[in-house]
């Protein structure tokens, strides 16, 4: 069956700098990456639909991504950004959804893992913004690390009407201790309104010598906790290029799910994303 890549990015450094791309370690991806660069890689992997995910906390980026989705058959949905804490968050979301290309907006994300306050998700203004996201019929992508998982769990339980998607399995330090990350992930998985992306793992491992065996304990926790019908594949291209090619990331996901039935793999490589994001 045709596959979905539920998590990738694009950027044009001529339009704006990517503020998170600091330091010489980012040099390999310090160039433009456009949807036309991804297309042949996706085709070679059998990917026919993708979800394009925000990269910066700026309102101007989301309309640009919606325009890409409107003009390109590969991008089937956009996870954009709005200021959840703003008084006019409802107007901002309505404005995006009412655009001629607004039907491509499927979710919202914020770089929670960059917030110094690990309780950011529990702030009343953030919760109000998330309620607006739910009322708009959109999904919320959780970009967190292990210290943010308790607040994420509180938030998920407080908003059962909102579908949450954990990005990059919450970015554990691959090769470190499974705990407390594993307990946090299992607690989130116990809530029915949460799904998880099998993505972003190679860049949390050693960039130069990671192996599928290094990723497997973490993938196994996620697959057991969520089940294949709440797990979706994402490449995290082009960030993944710091550690692996697109084809290598796809192959790693295939290896990590090799013990599952064909029907379960169909969920992970397509159906979960289509269902969650209404692609």
Residue pairs with C-beta under 8 A, 6 or more apart in sequence:
1 266
1 269
1 270
2 46
2 47
2 48
2 49
2 270
3 45
3 46
3 47
3 48
3 49
3 233
3 269
3 270
4 47
4 48
4 49
4 50
4 51
4 76
4 232
4 233
4 269
4 270
4 273
4 274
4 279
5 42
5 45
5 47
5 49
5 50
5 51
5 233
5 234
5 235
5 237
6 50
6 51
6 197
6 199
6 232
6 233
6 234
6 272
6 273
6 276
6 277
7 51
7 53
7 167
7 168
7 197
7 199
7 200
7 234
7 235
7 236
8 38
8 50
8 51
8 52
8 53
8 234
8 235
8 236
8 237
8 238
9 33
9 52
9 53
9 55
9 236
9 237
9 238
9 239
10 33
10 34
10 35
10 37
10 38
10 52
10 65
10 68
10 238
11 18
11 32
11 33
11 55
12 32
12 34
13 30
13 31
13 32
14 32
15 64
16 56
16 58
16 60
16 61
18 55
18 56
19 56
20 55
20 56
20 111
20 114
21 29
21 30
25 242
26 242
28 241
28 242
29 238
29 239
29 241
29 242
33 237
33 238
35 52
35 68
35 72
35 74
35 75
37 238
38 50
38 74
38 237
38 238
38 246
39 74
41 237
41 246
41 247
42 48
42 50
42 74
42 246
44 247
45 246
45 247
45 250
47 74
47 250
48 74
49 74
49 75
49 76
49 77
49 270
49 273
49 274
49 279
50 74
50 75
50 76
50 77
51 75
51 76
51 77
51 78
51 79
51 106
51 107
51 234
51 273
51 277
51 279
52 65
52 68
52 69
52 75
52 77
52 78
52 79
53 78
53 79
53 109
53 141
53 167
54 61
54 62
54 65
54 79
54 80
54 81
54 109
55 61
56 81
57 81
57 83
57 110
57 111
58 81
59 81
59 82
59 83
59 92
61 80
61 81
62 78
62 80
62 81
62 82
62 96
62 105
63 96
63 99
65 75
65 78
65 80
65 104
66 78
66 80
66 96
66 99
66 101
66 102
66 104
66 105
67 101
68 75
68 78
69 75
69 76
69 77
69 78
69 101
69 104
70 100
70 101
70 104
75 104
76 104
76 277
76 279
77 104
77 105
77 106
77 107
77 277
77 278
77 279
78 104
78 105
78 106
78 107
79 106
79 107
79 108
79 109
79 139
79 141
80 96
80 105
80 107
80 108
80 109
81 108
81 109
81 110
82 89
82 92
82 93
82 96
82 108
82 129
83 89
83 92
83 129
84 108
84 110
84 125
84 126
84 128
84 129
84 130
84 132
84 133
85 123
85 125
85 126
85 129
86 92
86 129
89 128
89 129
89 132
90 132
90 135
93 108
93 132
93 133
93 136
93 138
94 136
96 102
96 105
97 103
97 105
97 136
105 138
106 138
106 139
106 277
106 278
106 279
107 133
107 138
107 139
107 140
107 141
107 165
107 277
108 133
108 138
108 139
108 140
108 141
109 140
109 141
109 143
109 167
110 143
111 143
112 120
112 121
112 142
112 143
112 144
112 148
112 152
113 143
113 144
113 145
113 148
113 171
115 148
117 123
118 147
118 148
118 150
118 151
119 151
120 126
120 148
120 151
121 127
121 130
121 148
121 151
121 152
121 154
121 155
122 151
122 154
122 155
127 155
127 158
127 159
130 140
130 155
130 159
130 162
131 159
131 162
133 139
133 140
133 162
134 140
134 159
134 161
134 162
139 162
139 163
139 164
139 165
139 276
139 277
140 162
140 163
140 164
140 165
141 164
141 165
141 167
142 152
142 164
142 165
142 166
142 167
142 170
143 167
143 168
144 152
144 166
144 167
144 170
144 171
145 170
145 171
145 172
146 170
146 171
146 172
146 180
146 181
146 184
148 170
149 170
149 180
149 181
149 184
149 185
149 187
149 188
150 184
152 164
152 166
152 170
152 184
152 188
153 184
153 187
153 188
153 191
155 164
156 162
156 164
156 188
156 191
156 193
156 194
157 191
159 193
160 191
160 192
160 193
161 193
162 193
163 193
163 194
163 195
163 276
164 188
164 193
164 194
164 195
165 194
165 195
165 196
165 197
165 232
165 276
166 185
166 188
166 194
166 195
166 196
166 197
167 197
167 199
167 200
167 234
168 197
168 199
168 200
168 201
168 204
168 234
168 236
169 185
169 196
169 197
169 198
169 199
169 200
169 201
169 218
169 219
169 222
170 181
170 184
170 185
170 188
171 200
171 204
172 178
172 181
172 204
172 218
173 204
174 201
174 204
174 205
174 206
174 210
174 214
174 215
174 218
175 205
175 206
175 214
178 217
178 218
178 221
181 218
182 221
185 196
185 221
185 222
185 225
186 221
186 225
188 194
188 196
188 225
189 196
189 222
189 225
189 226
189 230
190 225
194 226
194 230
195 226
195 230
195 231
195 232
195 272
195 276
196 222
196 225
196 226
196 230
196 231
196 232
197 231
197 232
197 233
197 234
198 219
198 222
198 223
198 231
198 232
198 233
198 234
198 253
198 256
198 257
198 268
199 233
199 234
199 235
199 236
200 234
200 236
200 239
200 240
201 215
201 218
201 219
201 252
202 210
202 215
202 236
202 240
202 243
202 244
202 248
202 249
202 252
203 236
203 239
203 240
203 242
203 243
205 214
205 215
205 243
206 214
206 243
207 242
207 243
208 243
210 243
210 244
212 252
212 255
212 256
215 252
215 256
216 256
219 256
219 257
222 231
223 231
223 256
223 257
223 260
228 257
228 260
228 264
228 265
228 267
228 268
228 272
229 267
229 271
229 272
230 272
231 267
231 268
231 272
232 268
232 272
232 273
232 276
233 250
233 253
233 268
233 269
233 273
235 246
235 249
235 250
236 249
237 246
237 249
240 246
240 249
244 252
253 268
253 269
257 264
257 265
257 268
257 269
260 268
273 279
